[in-house]
Amino acid sequence: MTSTRQETVTLWRPTGPEELALVESSGWREWPPRLPEQPIFYPVLSLEYATMIARDWNVKTSGAGFVTRFQVRKDFLDRYEVHQAGGKSILEYWIPAEDLSEFNSNIVGTIQVVAEFR
């Protein structure tokens, strides 16, 4: 018996309460479509970076910030470059809004909330 376990990448996403409610309504399985002023979806590669955004930005703009963690198939993510958005550890993927549905179909398991700030 052989196992064909797919390799995954752990990603993090800082989010506010409105987006989180939409994730919850999906059964914790997908990110909502981007709004017209959001042409790119930005999952990040470190808990520290996601925490900084949730704590320092999401709380100020929406009263609460959440850090989520989820797994995405590596073979799907390999199509995209990792972008450095500041310091050495500030790394993120830039997923075009039109690719988000396919991105969601490559999430393995569920999206989990790992931290909350108010």
Biopython code that builds the backbone (N, CA, C, O; Angstrom):
import numpy as np
from Bio.PDB.StructureBuilder import StructureBuilder

atoms = [
    (1, "MET", "N", (0.845, -1.184, 0.000)),
    (1, "MET", "CA", (0.000, 0.000, 0.000)),
    (1, "MET", "C", (0.888, 1.244, 0.000)),
    (1, "MET", "O", (1.773, 1.380, 0.844)),
    (2, "THR", "N", (0.652, 2.134, -0.934)),
    (2, "THR", "CA", (1.442, 3.354, -1.003)),
    (2, "THR", "C", (0.585, 4.549, -0.642)),
    (2, "THR", "O", (-0.618, 4.575, -0.899)),
    (3, "SER", "N", (1.214, 5.516, -0.055)),
    (3, "SER", "CA", (0.531, 6.745, 0.326)),
    (3, "SER", "C", (1.013, 7.871, -0.564)),
    (3, "SER", "O", (2.216, 8.020, -0.780)),
    (4, "THR", "N", (0.092, 8.665, -1.083)),
    (4, "THR", "CA", (0.467, 9.804, -1.915)),
    (4, "THR", "C", (0.097, 11.082, -1.172)),
    (4, "THR", "O", (-0.776, 11.837, -1.600)),
    (5, "ARG", "N", (0.757, 11.301, -0.085)),
    (5, "ARG", "CA", (0.501, 12.484, 0.735)),
    (5, "ARG", "C", (1.087, 13.702, 0.052)),
    (5, "ARG", "O", (2.267, 13.721, -0.295)),
    (6, "GLN", "N", (0.265, 14.715, -0.138)),
    (6, "GLN", "CA", (0.735, 15.923, -0.804)),
    (6, "GLN", "C", (1.423, 16.848, 0.188)),
    (6, "GLN", "O", (0.992, 16.998, 1.331)),
    (7, "GLU", "N", (2.504, 17.462, -0.280)),
    (7, "GLU", "CA", (3.229, 18.417, 0.544)),
    (7, "GLU", "C", (2.432, 19.720, 0.625)),
    (7, "GLU", "O", (1.879, 20.189, -0.370)),
    (8, "THR", "N", (2.386, 20.290, 1.825)),
    (8, "THR", "CA", (1.656, 21.544, 2.024)),
    (8, "THR", "C", (2.576, 22.609, 2.610)),
    (8, "THR", "O", (3.653, 22.312, 3.126)),
    (9, "VAL", "N", (2.125, 23.851, 2.517)),
    (9, "VAL", "CA", (2.823, 24.995, 3.095)),
    (9, "VAL", "C", (1.869, 25.612, 4.108)),
    (9, "VAL", "O", (0.689, 25.812, 3.819)),
    (10, "THR", "N", (2.384, 25.912, 5.296)),
    (10, "THR", "CA", (1.581, 26.602, 6.298)),
    (10, "THR", "C", (1.601, 28.090, 6.000)),
    (10, "THR", "O", (2.665, 28.695, 5.865)),
    (11, "LEU", "N", (0.412, 28.673, 5.900)),
    (11, "LEU", "CA", (0.284, 30.103, 5.686)),
    (11, "LEU", "C", (-0.515, 30.708, 6.826)),
    (11, "LEU", "O", (-1.237, 30.015, 7.543)),
    (12, "TRP", "N", (-0.372, 31.998, 6.975)),
    (12, "TRP", "CA", (-1.035, 32.756, 8.033)),
    (12, "TRP", "C", (-1.766, 33.920, 7.381)),
    (12, "TRP", "O", (-1.332, 34.439, 6.353)),
    (13, "ARG", "N", (-2.866, 34.323, 7.978)),
    (13, "ARG", "CA", (-3.584, 35.474, 7.433)),
    (13, "ARG", "C", (-4.139, 36.296, 8.586)),
    (13, "ARG", "O", (-4.956, 35.807, 9.366)),
    (14, "PRO", "N", (-3.694, 37.552, 8.696)),
    (14, "PRO", "CA", (-4.311, 38.454, 9.661)),
    (14, "PRO", "C", (-5.634, 38.940, 9.067)),
    (14, "PRO", "O", (-5.714, 39.228, 7.873)),
    (15, "THR", "N", (-6.650, 39.028, 9.889)),
    (15, "THR", "CA", (-7.958, 39.420, 9.369)),
    (15, "THR", "C", (-8.779, 40.146, 10.418)),
    (15, "THR", "O", (-8.546, 40.009, 11.619)),
    (16, "GLY", "N", (-9.722, 40.902, 9.952)),
    (16, "GLY", "CA", (-10.653, 41.583, 10.839)),
    (16, "GLY", "C", (-11.920, 40.770, 11.020)),
    (16, "GLY", "O", (-12.066, 39.712, 10.407)),
    (17, "PRO", "N", (-12.847, 41.244, 11.855)),
    (17, "PRO", "CA", (-14.049, 40.480, 12.173)),
    (17, "PRO", "C", (-14.981, 40.237, 10.985)),
    (17, "PRO", "O", (-15.614, 39.183, 10.917)),
    (18, "GLU", "N", (-15.079, 41.173, 10.057)),
    (18, "GLU", "CA", (-15.993, 40.981, 8.917)),
    (18, "GLU", "C", (-15.518, 39.849, 8.010)),
    (18, "GLU", "O", (-16.303, 38.976, 7.640)),
    (19, "GLU", "N", (-14.240, 39.864, 7.654)),
    (19, "GLU", "CA", (-13.715, 38.789, 6.809)),
    (19, "GLU", "C", (-13.776, 37.457, 7.544)),
    (19, "GLU", "O", (-14.100, 36.429, 6.948)),
    (20, "LEU", "N", (-13.465, 37.473, 8.841)),
    (20, "LEU", "CA", (-13.495, 36.237, 9.612)),
    (20, "LEU", "C", (-14.906, 35.635, 9.647)),
    (20, "LEU", "O", (-15.059, 34.416, 9.584)),
    (21, "ALA", "N", (-15.920, 36.470, 9.746)),
    (21, "ALA", "CA", (-17.304, 35.972, 9.734)),
    (21, "ALA", "C", (-17.616, 35.271, 8.410)),
    (21, "ALA", "O", (-18.329, 34.268, 8.395)),
    (22, "LEU", "N", (-17.091, 35.787, 7.312)),
    (22, "LEU", "CA", (-17.305, 35.147, 6.012)),
    (22, "LEU", "C", (-16.562, 33.811, 5.923)),
    (22, "LEU", "O", (-17.069, 32.852, 5.340)),
    (23, "VAL", "N", (-15.372, 33.755, 6.497)),
    (23, "VAL", "CA", (-14.624, 32.491, 6.538)),
    (23, "VAL", "C", (-15.410, 31.466, 7.357)),
    (23, "VAL", "O", (-15.545, 30.312, 6.953)),
    (24, "GLU", "N", (-15.925, 31.897, 8.509)),
    (24, "GLU", "CA", (-16.715, 30.993, 9.353)),
    (24, "GLU", "C", (-17.943, 30.484, 8.601)),
    (24, "GLU", "O", (-18.280, 29.304, 8.695)),
    (25, "SER", "N", (-18.615, 31.366, 7.853)),
    (25, "SER", "CA", (-19.817, 30.953, 7.122)),
    (25, "SER", "C", (-19.507, 29.947, 6.011)),
    (25, "SER", "O", (-20.410, 29.265, 5.527)),
    (26, "SER", "N", (-18.245, 29.851, 5.606)),
    (26, "SER", "CA", (-17.837, 28.864, 4.595)),
    (26, "SER", "C", (-17.519, 27.508, 5.235)),
    (26, "SER", "O", (-17.112, 26.573, 4.545)),
    (27, "GLY", "N", (-17.706, 27.408, 6.555)),
    (27, "GLY", "CA", (-17.312, 26.188, 7.249)),
    (27, "GLY", "C", (-15.817, 26.146, 7.502)),
    (27, "GLY", "O", (-15.235, 25.072, 7.650)),
    (28, "TRP", "N", (-15.191, 27.325, 7.552)),
    (28, "TRP", "CA", (-13.741, 27.464, 7.787)),
    (28, "TRP", "C", (-12.936, 26.815, 6.660)),
    (28, "TRP", "O", (-11.851, 26.282, 6.895)),
    (29, "ARG", "N", (-13.474, 26.862, 5.428)),
    (29, "ARG", "CA", (-12.819, 26.199, 4.304)),
    (29, "ARG", "C", (-12.314, 27.126, 3.218)),
    (29, "ARG", "O", (-11.515, 26.710, 2.380)),
    (30, "GLU", "N", (-12.772, 28.405, 3.212)),
    (30, "GLU", "CA", (-12.307, 29.275, 2.118)),
    (30, "GLU", "C", (-12.347, 30.740, 2.504)),
    (30, "GLU", "O", (-13.039, 31.157, 3.434)),
    (31, "TRP", "N", (-11.570, 31.503, 1.745)),
    (31, "TRP", "CA", (-11.516, 32.953, 1.892)),
    (31, "TRP", "C", (-12.547, 33.561, 0.972)),
    (31, "TRP", "O", (-12.762, 33.055, -0.130)),
    (32, "PRO", "N", (-13.202, 34.650, 1.400)),
    (32, "PRO", "CA", (-14.240, 35.265, 0.563)),
    (32, "PRO", "C", (-13.633, 35.965, -0.648)),
    (32, "PRO", "O", (-12.459, 36.333, -0.640)),
    (33, "PRO", "N", (-14.445, 36.144, -1.689)),
    (33, "PRO", "CA", (-13.955, 36.879, -2.864)),
    (33, "PRO", "C", (-13.465, 38.268, -2.463)),
    (33, "PRO", "O", (-13.959, 38.868, -1.508)),
    (34, "ARG", "N", (-12.508, 38.751, -3.196)),
    (34, "ARG", "CA", (-11.971, 40.088, -2.934)),
    (34, "ARG", "C", (-12.979, 41.145, -3.384)),
    (34, "ARG", "O", (-13.754, 40.930, -4.315)),
    (35, "LEU", "N", (-12.950, 42.275, -2.711)),
    (35, "LEU", "CA", (-13.743, 43.425, -3.115)),
    (35, "LEU", "C", (-13.045, 44.098, -4.296)),
    (35, "LEU", "O", (-11.857, 43.862, -4.517)),
    (36, "PRO", "N", (-13.759, 44.935, -5.062)),
    (36, "PRO", "CA", (-13.119, 45.570, -6.229)),
    (36, "PRO", "C", (-11.827, 46.318, -5.887)),
    (36, "PRO", "O", (-10.906, 46.364, -6.702)),
    (37, "GLU", "N", (-11.755, 46.903, -4.693)),
    (37, "GLU", "CA", (-10.533, 47.631, -4.311)),
    (37, "GLU", "C", (-9.457, 46.709, -3.722)),
    (37, "GLU", "O", (-8.436, 47.185, -3.225)),
    (38, "GLN", "N", (-9.685, 45.396, -3.777)),
    (38, "GLN", "CA", (-8.724, 44.409, -3.265)),
    (38, "GLN", "C", (-8.331, 43.443, -4.389)),
    (38, "GLN", "O", (-8.813, 42.310, -4.411)),
    (39, "PRO", "N", (-7.473, 43.859, -5.314)),
    (39, "PRO", "CA", (-7.144, 42.990, -6.449)),
    (39, "PRO", "C", (-6.228, 41.823, -6.102)),
    (39, "PRO", "O", (-6.024, 40.927, -6.922)),
    (40, "ILE", "N", (-5.670, 41.829, -4.881)),
    (40, "ILE", "CA", (-4.722, 40.779, -4.498)),
    (40, "ILE", "C", (-5.048, 40.275, -3.104)),
    (40, "ILE", "O", (-5.416, 41.049, -2.221)),
    (41, "PHE", "N", (-4.907, 38.956, -2.913)),
    (41, "PHE", "CA", (-5.056, 38.303, -1.611)),
    (41, "PHE", "C", (-3.645, 38.055, -1.093)),
    (41, "PHE", "O", (-2.800, 37.514, -1.807)),
    (42, "TYR", "N", (-3.392, 38.458, 0.166)),
    (42, "TYR", "CA", (-2.041, 38.410, 0.726)),
    (42, "TYR", "C", (-1.934, 37.462, 1.922)),
    (42, "TYR", "O", (-2.015, 37.926, 3.059)),
    (43, "PRO", "N", (-1.759, 36.172, 1.717)),
    (43, "PRO", "CA", (-1.415, 35.325, 2.863)),
    (43, "PRO", "C", (0.068, 35.507, 3.176)),
    (43, "PRO", "O", (0.871, 35.757, 2.277)),
    (44, "VAL", "N", (0.428, 35.380, 4.449)),
    (44, "VAL", "CA", (1.818, 35.627, 4.847)),
    (44, "VAL", "C", (2.481, 34.339, 5.323)),
    (44, "VAL", "O", (1.810, 33.345, 5.601)),
    (45, "LEU", "N", (3.813, 34.374, 5.413)),
    (45, "LEU", "CA", (4.574, 33.162, 5.708)),
    (45, "LEU", "C", (5.022, 33.016, 7.154)),
    (45, "LEU", "O", (5.667, 32.025, 7.496)),
    (46, "SER", "N", (4.690, 33.993, 8.021)),
    (46, "SER", "CA", (5.118, 33.829, 9.414)),
    (46, "SER", "C", (4.046, 34.278, 10.395)),
    (46, "SER", "O", (3.294, 35.220, 10.144)),
    (47, "LEU", "N", (4.004, 33.588, 11.495)),
    (47, "LEU", "CA", (3.092, 33.937, 12.586)),
    (47, "LEU", "C", (3.411, 35.335, 13.104)),
    (47, "LEU", "O", (2.498, 36.100, 13.413)),
    (48, "GLU", "N", (4.683, 35.675, 13.204)),
    (48, "GLU", "CA", (5.081, 36.973, 13.739)),
    (48, "GLU", "C", (4.552, 38.124, 12.879)),
    (48, "GLU", "O", (4.030, 39.105, 13.409)),
    (49, "TYR", "N", (4.684, 38.006, 11.574)),
    (49, "TYR", "CA", (4.207, 39.049, 10.663)),
    (49, "TYR", "C", (2.681, 39.154, 10.727)),
    (49, "TYR", "O", (2.138, 40.258, 10.778)),
    (50, "ALA", "N", (1.991, 38.016, 10.725)),
    (50, "ALA", "CA", (0.525, 38.020, 10.816)),
    (50, "ALA", "C", (0.060, 38.634, 12.135)),
    (50, "ALA", "O", (-0.925, 39.371, 12.169)),
    (51, "THR", "N", (0.765, 38.332, 13.208)),
    (51, "THR", "CA", (0.427, 38.884, 14.522)),
    (51, "THR", "C", (0.581, 40.399, 14.527)),
    (51, "THR", "O", (-0.282, 41.114, 15.036)),
    (52, "MET", "N", (1.674, 40.883, 13.964)),
    (52, "MET", "CA", (1.916, 42.325, 13.917)),
    (52, "MET", "C", (0.771, 43.042, 13.184)),
    (52, "MET", "O", (0.282, 44.069, 13.654)),
    (53, "ILE", "N", (0.349, 42.509, 12.049)),
    (53, "ILE", "CA", (-0.724, 43.138, 11.276)),
    (53, "ILE", "C", (-2.046, 43.070, 12.035)),
    (53, "ILE", "O", (-2.752, 44.073, 12.135)),
    (54, "ALA", "N", (-2.388, 41.902, 12.570)),
    (54, "ALA", "CA", (-3.661, 41.743, 13.294)),
    (54, "ALA", "C", (-3.715, 42.664, 14.508)),
    (54, "ALA", "O", (-4.730, 43.315, 14.752)),
    (55, "ARG", "N", (-2.640, 42.717, 15.255)),
    (55, "ARG", "CA", (-2.590, 43.493, 16.500)),
    (55, "ARG", "C", (-2.494, 44.995, 16.229)),
    (55, "ARG", "O", (-3.189, 45.790, 16.863)),
    (56, "ASP", "N", (-1.632, 45.380, 15.289)),
    (56, "ASP", "CA", (-1.338, 46.795, 15.094)),
    (56, "ASP", "C", (-2.229, 47.484, 14.060)),
    (56, "ASP", "O", (-2.428, 48.696, 14.135)),
    (57, "TRP", "N", (-2.766, 46.735, 13.097)),
    (57, "TRP", "CA", (-3.570, 47.359, 12.049)),
    (57, "TRP", "C", (-5.043, 46.987, 12.150)),
    (57, "TRP", "O", (-5.905, 47.865, 12.164)),
    (58, "ASN", "N", (-5.340, 45.672, 12.222)),
    (58, "ASN", "CA", (-6.749, 45.261, 12.234)),
    (58, "ASN", "C", (-7.493, 45.794, 13.456)),
    (58, "ASN", "O", (-8.650, 46.198, 13.336)),
    (59, "VAL", "N", (-6.866, 45.803, 14.611)),
    (59, "VAL", "CA", (-7.532, 46.313, 15.818)),
    (59, "VAL", "C", (-7.872, 47.787, 15.634)),
    (59, "VAL", "O", (-8.974, 48.218, 15.975)),
    (60, "LYS", "N", (-6.928, 48.566, 15.094)),
    (60, "LYS", "CA", (-7.174, 50.002, 14.891)),
    (60, "LYS", "C", (-8.289, 50.263, 13.889)),
    (60, "LYS", "O", (-9.094, 51.174, 14.083)),
    (61, "THR", "N", (-8.345, 49.477, 12.823)),
    (61, "THR", "CA", (-9.325, 49.755, 11.764)),
    (61, "THR", "C", (-10.687, 49.108, 11.995)),
    (61, "THR", "O", (-11.695, 49.605, 11.495)),
    (62, "SER", "N", (-10.732, 48.001, 12.750)),
    (62, "SER", "CA", (-12.026, 47.325, 12.901)),
    (62, "SER", "C", (-12.341, 46.860, 14.319)),
    (62, "SER", "O", (-13.324, 46.152, 14.537)),
    (63, "GLY", "N", (-11.515, 47.254, 15.279)),
    (63, "GLY", "CA", (-11.805, 46.923, 16.671)),
    (63, "GLY", "C", (-11.341, 45.557, 17.127)),
    (63, "GLY", "O", (-11.332, 45.274, 18.325)),
    (64, "ALA", "N", (-10.958, 44.710, 16.196)),
    (64, "ALA", "CA", (-10.458, 43.372, 16.551)),
    (64, "ALA", "C", (-9.574, 42.871, 15.422)),
    (64, "ALA", "O", (-9.766, 43.216, 14.256)),
    (65, "GLY", "N", (-8.613, 42.060, 15.791)),
    (65, "GLY", "CA", (-7.733, 41.437, 14.807)),
    (65, "GLY", "C", (-7.556, 39.981, 15.147)),
    (65, "GLY", "O", (-7.451, 39.614, 16.317)),
    (66, "PHE", "N", (-7.523, 39.150, 14.122)),
    (66, "PHE", "CA", (-7.394, 37.711, 14.309)),
    (66, "PHE", "C", (-6.255, 37.205, 13.437)),
    (66, "PHE", "O", (-6.015, 37.719, 12.345)),
    (67, "VAL", "N", (-5.562, 36.197, 13.933)),
    (67, "VAL", "CA", (-4.533, 35.527, 13.145)),
    (67, "VAL", "C", (-5.065, 34.139, 12.828)),
    (67, "VAL", "O", (-5.474, 33.394, 13.719)),
    (68, "THR", "N", (-5.051, 33.804, 11.538)),
    (68, "THR", "CA", (-5.483, 32.476, 11.120)),
    (68, "THR", "C", (-4.293, 31.702, 10.558)),
    (68, "THR", "O", (-3.304, 32.272, 10.097)),
    (69, "ARG", "N", (-4.433, 30.384, 10.618)),
    (69, "ARG", "CA", (-3.402, 29.480, 10.079)),
    (69, "ARG", "C", (-4.108, 28.454, 9.202)),
    (69, "ARG", "O", (-5.189, 27.970, 9.539)),
    (70, "PHE", "N", (-3.482, 28.128, 8.073)),
    (70, "PHE", "CA", (-4.067, 27.122, 7.184)),
    (70, "PHE", "C", (-2.978, 26.531, 6.303)),
    (70, "PHE", "O", (-1.881, 27.079, 6.194)),
    (71, "GLN", "N", (-3.293, 25.420, 5.684)),
    (71, "GLN", "CA", (-2.345, 24.692, 4.836)),
    (71, "GLN", "C", (-2.807, 24.776, 3.381)),
    (71, "GLN", "O", (-3.995, 24.646, 3.085)),
    (72, "VAL", "N", (-1.845, 24.995, 2.476)),
    (72, "VAL", "CA", (-2.136, 25.043, 1.038)),
    (72, "VAL", "C", (-1.170, 24.096, 0.333)),
    (72, "VAL", "O", (0.001, 23.997, 0.697)),
    (73, "ARG", "N", (-1.678, 23.410, -0.672)),
    (73, "ARG", "CA", (-0.827, 22.488, -1.434)),
    (73, "ARG", "C", (0.367, 23.235, -2.036)),
    (73, "ARG", "O", (0.206, 24.255, -2.707)),
    (74, "LYS", "N", (1.552, 22.710, -1.783)),
    (74, "LYS", "CA", (2.785, 23.337, -2.258)),
    (74, "LYS", "C", (2.834, 23.400, -3.779)),
    (74, "LYS", "O", (3.291, 24.398, -4.338)),
    (75, "ASP", "N", (2.371, 22.352, -4.461)),
    (75, "ASP", "CA", (2.449, 22.368, -5.924)),
    (75, "ASP", "C", (1.611, 23.501, -6.519)),
    (75, "ASP", "O", (1.954, 24.017, -7.583)),
    (76, "PHE", "N", (0.533, 23.896, -5.864)),
    (76, "PHE", "CA", (-0.241, 25.051, -6.316)),
    (76, "PHE", "C", (0.532, 26.347, -6.045)),
    (76, "PHE", "O", (0.656, 27.196, -6.927)),
    (77, "LEU", "N", (1.047, 26.491, -4.825)),
    (77, "LEU", "CA", (1.763, 27.720, -4.463)),
    (77, "LEU", "C", (3.034, 27.939, -5.271)),
    (77, "LEU", "O", (3.483, 29.075, -5.424)),
    (78, "ASP", "N", (3.613, 26.868, -5.787)),
    (78, "ASP", "CA", (4.844, 26.992, -6.566)),
    (78, "ASP", "C", (4.681, 27.872, -7.798)),
    (78, "ASP", "O", (5.677, 28.307, -8.375)),
    (79, "ARG", "N", (3.451, 28.143, -8.212)),
    (79, "ARG", "CA", (3.201, 29.037, -9.353)),
    (79, "ARG", "C", (3.442, 30.504, -9.020)),
    (79, "ARG", "O", (3.575, 31.341, -9.913)),
    (80, "TYR", "N", (3.498, 30.805, -7.725)),
    (80, "TYR", "CA", (3.568, 32.195, -7.275)),
    (80, "TYR", "C", (4.902, 32.478, -6.590)),
    (80, "TYR", "O", (5.481, 31.604, -5.943)),
    (81, "GLU", "N", (5.374, 33.701, -6.741)),
    (81, "GLU", "CA", (6.601, 34.125, -6.061)),
    (81, "GLU", "C", (6.278, 34.560, -4.642)),
    (81, "GLU", "O", (5.181, 35.042, -4.359)),
    (82, "VAL", "N", (7.243, 34.384, -3.763)),
    (82, "VAL", "CA", (7.160, 34.962, -2.426)),
    (82, "VAL", "C", (7.704, 36.380, -2.540)),
    (82, "VAL", "O", (8.769, 36.598, -3.118)),
    (83, "HIS", "N", (6.972, 37.343, -1.988)),
    (83, "HIS", "CA", (7.388, 38.741, -2.043)),
    (83, "HIS", "C", (7.833, 39.208, -0.667)),
    (83, "HIS", "O", (7.207, 38.888, 0.344)),
    (84, "GLN", "N", (8.907, 39.959, -0.641)),
    (84, "GLN", "CA", (9.389, 40.565, 0.595)),
    (84, "GLN", "C", (8.746, 41.937, 0.693)),
    (84, "GLN", "O", (8.997, 42.809, -0.139)),
    (85, "ALA", "N", (7.908, 42.129, 1.721)),
    (85, "ALA", "CA", (7.122, 43.365, 1.831)),
    (85, "ALA", "C", (7.726, 44.351, 2.824)),
    (85, "ALA", "O", (7.046, 45.279, 3.263)),
    (86, "GLY", "N", (8.952, 44.167, 3.172)),
    (86, "GLY", "CA", (9.601, 45.040, 4.135)),
    (86, "GLY", "C", (10.873, 44.363, 4.593)),
    (86, "GLY", "O", (11.771, 44.098, 3.794)),
    (87, "GLY", "N", (10.948, 44.082, 5.895)),
    (87, "GLY", "CA", (12.124, 43.407, 6.447)),
    (87, "GLY", "C", (12.268, 41.988, 5.949)),
    (87, "GLY", "O", (11.399, 41.457, 5.258)),
    (88, "LYS", "N", (13.393, 41.381, 6.318)),
    (88, "LYS", "CA", (13.731, 40.035, 5.868)),
    (88, "LYS", "C", (12.651, 38.997, 6.160)),
    (88, "LYS", "O", (12.450, 38.073, 5.372)),
    (89, "SER", "N", (11.952, 39.145, 7.295)),
    (89, "SER", "CA", (10.951, 38.148, 7.686)),
    (89, "SER", "C", (9.532, 38.550, 7.285)),
    (89, "SER", "O", (8.573, 37.869, 7.648)),
    (90, "ILE", "N", (9.390, 39.641, 6.547)),
    (90, "ILE", "CA", (8.062, 40.106, 6.142)),
    (90, "ILE", "C", (7.806, 39.585, 4.728)),
    (90, "ILE", "O", (8.012, 40.282, 3.734)),
    (91, "LEU", "N", (7.350, 38.339, 4.679)),
    (91, "LEU", "CA", (7.182, 37.638, 3.412)),
    (91, "LEU", "C", (5.711, 37.282, 3.203)),
    (91, "LEU", "O", (5.002, 36.921, 4.143)),
    (92, "GLU", "N", (5.271, 37.393, 1.948)),
    (92, "GLU", "CA", (3.877, 37.098, 1.632)),
    (92, "GLU", "C", (3.758, 36.636, 0.188)),
    (92, "GLU", "O", (4.610, 36.919, -0.654)),
    (93, "TYR", "N", (2.673, 35.915, -0.069)),
    (93, "TYR", "CA", (2.303, 35.581, -1.436)),
    (93, "TYR", "C", (1.342, 36.647, -1.931)),
    (93, "TYR", "O", (0.577, 37.214, -1.150)),
    (94, "TRP", "N", (1.381, 36.917, -3.218)),
    (94, "TRP", "CA", (0.429, 37.833, -3.845)),
    (94, "TRP", "C", (-0.421, 36.992, -4.790)),
    (94, "TRP", "O", (0.006, 36.646, -5.891)),
    (95, "ILE", "N", (-1.626, 36.670, -4.343)),
    (95, "ILE", "CA", (-2.528, 35.837, -5.126)),
    (95, "ILE", "C", (-3.548, 36.762, -5.809)),
    (95, "ILE", "O", (-4.332, 37.409, -5.114)),
    (96, "PRO", "N", (-3.561, 36.842, -7.130)),
    (96, "PRO", "CA", (-4.537, 37.694, -7.808)),
    (96, "PRO", "C", (-5.969, 37.280, -7.442)),
    (96, "PRO", "O", (-6.257, 36.094, -7.281)),
    (97, "ALA", "N", (-6.850, 38.259, -7.315)),
    (97, "ALA", "CA", (-8.235, 37.993, -6.923)),
    (97, "ALA", "C", (-8.876, 36.940, -7.821)),
    (97, "ALA", "O", (-9.660, 36.118, -7.347)),
    (98, "GLU", "N", (-8.552, 36.959, -9.106)),
    (98, "GLU", "CA", (-9.175, 35.986, -10.017)),
    (98, "GLU", "C", (-8.698, 34.553, -9.774)),
    (98, "GLU", "O", (-9.309, 33.614, -10.284)),
    (99, "ASP", "N", (-7.626, 34.367, -9.010)),
    (99, "ASP", "CA", (-7.120, 33.027, -8.682)),
    (99, "ASP", "C", (-7.601, 32.537, -7.317)),
    (99, "ASP", "O", (-7.277, 31.418, -6.919)),
    (100, "LEU", "N", (-8.363, 33.352, -6.597)),
    (100, "LEU", "CA", (-8.709, 33.002, -5.217)),
    (100, "LEU", "C", (-9.570, 31.746, -5.121)),
    (100, "LEU", "O", (-9.398, 30.956, -4.193)),
    (101, "SER", "N", (-10.483, 31.548, -6.051)),
    (101, "SER", "CA", (-11.318, 30.346, -6.023)),
    (101, "SER", "C", (-10.446, 29.086, -6.129)),
    (101, "SER", "O", (-10.647, 28.119, -5.394)),
    (102, "GLU", "N", (-9.489, 29.111, -7.039)),
    (102, "GLU", "CA", (-8.575, 27.970, -7.181)),
    (102, "GLU", "C", (-7.667, 27.841, -5.956)),
    (102, "GLU", "O", (-7.372, 26.731, -5.513)),
    (103, "PHE", "N", (-7.227, 28.974, -5.414)),
    (103, "PHE", "CA", (-6.448, 28.959, -4.178)),
    (103, "PHE", "C", (-7.247, 28.244, -3.089)),
    (103, "PHE", "O", (-6.729, 27.357, -2.411)),
    (104, "ASN", "N", (-8.510, 28.635, -2.928)),
    (104, "ASN", "CA", (-9.361, 28.016, -1.903)),
    (104, "ASN", "C", (-9.499, 26.517, -2.113)),
    (104, "ASN", "O", (-9.526, 25.759, -1.143)),
    (105, "SER", "N", (-9.588, 26.079, -3.355)),
    (105, "SER", "CA", (-9.733, 24.639, -3.610)),
    (105, "SER", "C", (-8.447, 23.880, -3.297)),
    (105, "SER", "O", (-8.454, 22.650, -3.252)),
    (106, "ASN", "N", (-7.348, 24.594, -3.080)),
    (106, "ASN", "CA", (-6.069, 23.968, -2.726)),
    (106, "ASN", "C", (-5.733, 24.083, -1.241)),
    (106, "ASN", "O", (-4.638, 23.714, -0.817)),
    (107, "ILE", "N", (-6.678, 24.594, -0.454)),
    (107, "ILE", "CA", (-6.506, 24.587, 1.005)),
    (107, "ILE", "C", (-6.748, 23.168, 1.486)),
    (107, "ILE", "O", (-7.729, 22.532, 1.100)),
    (108, "VAL", "N", (-5.861, 22.678, 2.320)),
    (108, "VAL", "CA", (-5.981, 21.331, 2.876)),
    (108, "VAL", "C", (-6.441, 21.470, 4.324)),
    (108, "VAL", "O", (-5.759, 22.097, 5.135)),
    (109, "GLY", "N", (-7.586, 20.890, 4.649)),
    (109, "GLY", "CA", (-8.121, 21.017, 6.004)),
    (109, "GLY", "C", (-8.904, 22.308, 6.142)),
    (109, "GLY", "O", (-9.488, 22.808, 5.180)),
    (110, "THR", "N", (-8.905, 22.837, 7.356)),
    (110, "THR", "CA", (-9.692, 24.037, 7.630)),
    (110, "THR", "C", (-8.791, 25.208, 8.034)),
    (110, "THR", "O", (-7.620, 25.040, 8.372)),
    (111, "ILE", "N", (-9.381, 26.382, 7.983)),
    (111, "ILE", "CA", (-8.720, 27.610, 8.416)),
    (111, "ILE", "C", (-8.961, 27.737, 9.914)),
    (111, "ILE", "O", (-10.104, 27.658, 10.364)),
    (112, "GLN", "N", (-7.912, 27.931, 10.682)),
    (112, "GLN", "CA", (-8.021, 27.972, 12.139)),
    (112, "GLN", "C", (-7.614, 29.339, 12.689)),
    (112, "GLN", "O", (-6.640, 29.937, 12.233)),
    (113, "VAL", "N", (-8.360, 29.815, 13.658)),
    (113, "VAL", "CA", (-7.981, 31.039, 14.373)),
    (113, "VAL", "C", (-6.993, 30.646, 15.461)),
    (113, "VAL", "O", (-7.279, 29.779, 16.287)),
    (114, "VAL", "N", (-5.820, 31.292, 15.458)),
    (114, "VAL", "CA", (-4.791, 30.955, 16.445)),
    (114, "VAL", "C", (-4.498, 32.087, 17.417)),
    (114, "VAL", "O", (-3.813, 31.879, 18.418)),
    (115, "ALA", "N", (-5.012, 33.297, 17.134)),
    (115, "ALA", "CA", (-4.820, 34.424, 18.055)),
    (115, "ALA", "C", (-5.898, 35.474, 17.799)),
    (115, "ALA", "O", (-6.413, 35.610, 16.689)),
    (116, "GLU", "N", (-6.221, 36.212, 18.863)),
    (116, "GLU", "CA", (-7.238, 37.264, 18.782)),
    (116, "GLU", "C", (-6.751, 38.467, 19.563)),
    (116, "GLU", "O", (-6.214, 38.333, 20.662)),
    (117, "PHE", "N", (-6.941, 39.639, 18.991)),
    (117, "PHE", "CA", (-6.535, 40.895, 19.645)),
    (117, "PHE", "C", (-7.700, 41.861, 19.624)),
    (117, "PHE", "O", (-8.448, 41.929, 18.649)),
    (118, "ARG", "N", (-7.851, 42.622, 20.724)),
    (118, "ARG", "CA", (-8.927, 43.631, 20.798)),
    (118, "ARG", "C", (-8.380, 44.897, 21.417)),
    (118, "ARG", "O", (-9.112, 45.874, 21.574)),
]
sb = StructureBuilder()
sb.init_structure("model")
sb.init_model(0)
sb.init_chain("A")
sb.init_seg("    ")
for serial, (resi, resn, name, xyz) in enumerate(atoms, 1):
    if name == "N":
        sb.init_residue(resn, " ", resi, " ")
    sb.init_atom(name, np.array(xyz, "f"), 0.0, 1.0, " ", f" {name:<3s}", serial, name[0])
structure = sb.get_structure()
